[in-house]
Amino acid sequence: MLIDYHTHHERCGHAVGKLEEYIQQGIAIGLSHIGVSDHMPLLHVDPATYYSEVAMPMEELPRYVEEAFALKEKYRGQIDVRVGLEGDYVEGWEADISKLIQMYPWDYVIGSVHFLGEWDVTDYRQVHHWEGQDALTIYRRYFEAVAKAAATGFYDIMGHLDAIKRFKHKPGAESEQAVIELERTALNAVAKAGVAMELNASGLSKPCAEMFPSQRILQGAIERGIPLTLGSDAHDPQKLGEHLDTARELLYRLGVREVATFEGRRRTMIALDCD
């Protein structure tokens, strides 16, 4: 069974393609499961004045859910469609995030840290925020947010756990042990929360040229028994499944034989397909 649990579509503003195009492409490339998981609407900033094309508008959320569940039924028997949400964690906005997540019967929710305050650390338009910053301080803020996100209980999957490295900004070699400790603390929080973690292959196409998370973090997750799933983070139907063959091979090489799938927020482990 081939799966891809992290995808985006045109509603978020920075992806292309309709939901149905992703599902049709999933059938064409032989996926067994496709998870649709578009970005949660912005809660902590004013969409009218913030950077454009970051997340779907709030008024689109019910339309997204309605269409996704309709497509789940339409393609039943051809491909298993799972309806998800990438639910950004923003410290201080937990009550609002929880309320939004509880509004709909998701199959799964991905917990991702994109924002440190109003700074989206994954947005190429905002890399100037690194100027004059101490990288270790930023990494500490980021991984502390990951740990807090896991502890909320809002999420089923922790997404791209070290996305902070996307643009290759990293603390110096003298801070490596401190970074390792930050990663360990975040992983311990994920393990304690009992949630899964994704191996997000999209990092191979980003400036960091490494999957999210790094192999070091991935090995730490395996040692802690954290369930793993797979996502391409596709923002174009033609990118669906991109680099997931590499991701599956890495998992298999590290001894992983099962990956997590979800429906109705219940996790089921299935055999890792690495043919």
Secondary structure, 3 states (H helix, E strand, C coil): CCEECCECCHHHCCCCCCHHHHHHHHHHCCCCEEEEEEECCCCCCCCCCCCCCCCCCHHHHHHHHHHHHHHHHHCCCCCEEEEEEEEECCCCCHHHHHHHHCCCCCCEEEEECCEECCEECCCHHHHHHHCCCCHHHHHHHHHHHHHHHHHHCCCCEECCCCHHHCCCCCCCHHHHHHHHHHHHHHHHHHHHHCCEEEEEHHHHHCCCCCCECCHHHHHHHHHCCCCEEEECCECCHHHCCCCHHHHHHHHHHCCCCEEEEEECCEEEEEECCCC
